[in-house]
Amino acid sequence: DKHVIKHKPHRSLPPPTIAAGTIISGGTKENIIPESCMAVCDIRTIPGMTEEDVINEVRGLIDVLRKEDPEIQADVKTRFWWPSAEVSEDEYIVEIARKAAERVVGYRLTPRGASGSNDSAYLNSLAHIPTISFGPADQILSRAHGVDERVEINNLITFAKIYGLMAMEACSIA
């Protein structure tokens, strides 16, 4: 069965995900059953979820499996915690991005959430610096993180103009 991570739905983000076993290692030789195995799970959270909540949920899953096979011995720990984040639409950075984009492309952009992450999560959640992810590439069409990753030249030019106007506004030049 597919496990659905417990969460409070978010207005603009997809549900959290768990990619079990994105890295698996164990064993010493092909003809010997390993005495242990280590697996890394990539769990993508949404705002409101804590590291402790996620660890407890994974431990709960292991407890369920242990009821079927009492010999299961497993330990859960965080390899690293990447906080989820969101920025209020009232923040100055959102305002200047909207104004600049509207001036360049002629219409008002609507903020949206995404399932990926970047350093803005740390700036928002830990340093409390309102930061947005706003760029010329479409995650799917640009083949992000894949072979032939790309950005359309026209989009690059458009965003150079938007970024320039944003910088001018932030520096009180515009």
TANOR-V500762 format. One record per residue. RES is the residue in one small letter. PHI is phi in radians with two decimals (none if undefined). PSI is psi in whole degrees, 0 to 359 (none if undefined). Layout:
res: [RES RES]
phi: [PHI PHI]
psi: [PSI PSI]
This chain:
res: [d k h v i k h k p h r s l p p p t i a a g t i i s g g t k e n i i p e s c m a v c d i r t i p g m t e e d v i n e v r g l i d v l r k e d p e i q a d v k t r f w w p s a e v s e d e y i v e i a r k a a e r v v g y r l t p r g a s g s n d s a y l n s l a h i p t i s f g p a d q i l s r a h g v d e r v e i n n l i t f a k i y g l m a m e a c s i a]
phi: [none -1.44 -1.62 -1.81 -1.19 -1.15 -2.88 -1.55 -0.94 -1.80 -1.15 -2.32 -1.98 -1.23 -1.06 -1.09 -2.24 -2.32 -1.86 -1.30 1.25 -1.27 -2.35 -2.31 -2.52 2.87 1.51 -2.21 -2.73 -1.10 -1.84 -2.17 -1.21 -1.10 -1.40 -2.69 -2.56 -2.14 -2.25 -1.86 -1.94 -1.69 -1.92 -1.70 -1.74 -2.21 -0.91 1.79 -1.57 -1.93 -1.01 -1.09 -1.02 -1.16 -1.06 -1.11 -1.16 -1.13 -1.06 -1.10 -1.09 -1.12 -1.06 -1.10 -1.12 -1.15 -1.16 -1.39 -2.43 -1.04 -1.44 -1.13 -2.11 -2.55 -2.19 -2.13 -2.57 -1.51 -1.32 -2.80 -1.96 -1.86 -1.22 -1.45 -2.66 -2.61 -2.11 -1.12 -1.17 -1.51 -1.17 -1.01 -1.07 -1.20 -1.06 -1.26 -1.16 -1.07 -1.07 -1.15 -1.11 -1.10 -1.17 -1.44 -1.75 1.56 -2.57 -1.45 -1.40 -1.88 -1.06 -2.54 -1.67 -2.47 -1.52 -1.40 -2.60 -2.79 -1.11 -1.07 -1.07 -1.21 -1.09 -1.26 -1.40 -1.77 -1.61 1.01 -1.86 -1.02 -2.42 -2.10 -1.74 -2.60 -2.67 -1.41 -1.75 -1.60 -0.97 -1.56 -1.12 -1.45 1.00 -0.90 1.09 -2.29 -1.11 1.05 -0.97 -2.66 -2.39 -1.14 -0.99 -1.05 -1.14 -1.08 -1.14 -1.01 -1.25 -1.07 -1.15 -1.07 -1.07 -1.07 -1.13 -1.08 -1.12 -1.09 -1.14 -1.11 -1.65 1.02 -1.74 -1.41]
psi: [148 133 133 121 133 132 158 124 144 146 332 4 149 164 158 155 159 122 96 131 45 338 127 133 152 162 164 339 149 337 16 129 126 144 343 167 145 132 141 131 134 107 118 120 174 161 140 341 139 162 316 318 314 315 316 324 317 319 322 321 318 321 320 315 324 332 327 327 91 345 354 126 122 149 144 129 160 127 314 154 120 108 145 159 159 157 136 142 350 353 149 319 323 318 313 330 316 312 314 315 318 322 323 314 348 6 161 128 150 121 147 163 165 157 345 185 166 189 343 333 318 318 319 308 321 319 350 39 112 121 142 154 114 107 178 353 141 130 324 307 332 356 45 133 23 185 138 38 140 162 133 135 316 320 321 316 315 313 332 319 315 312 320 314 321 316 318 318 315 329 9 38 330 none]
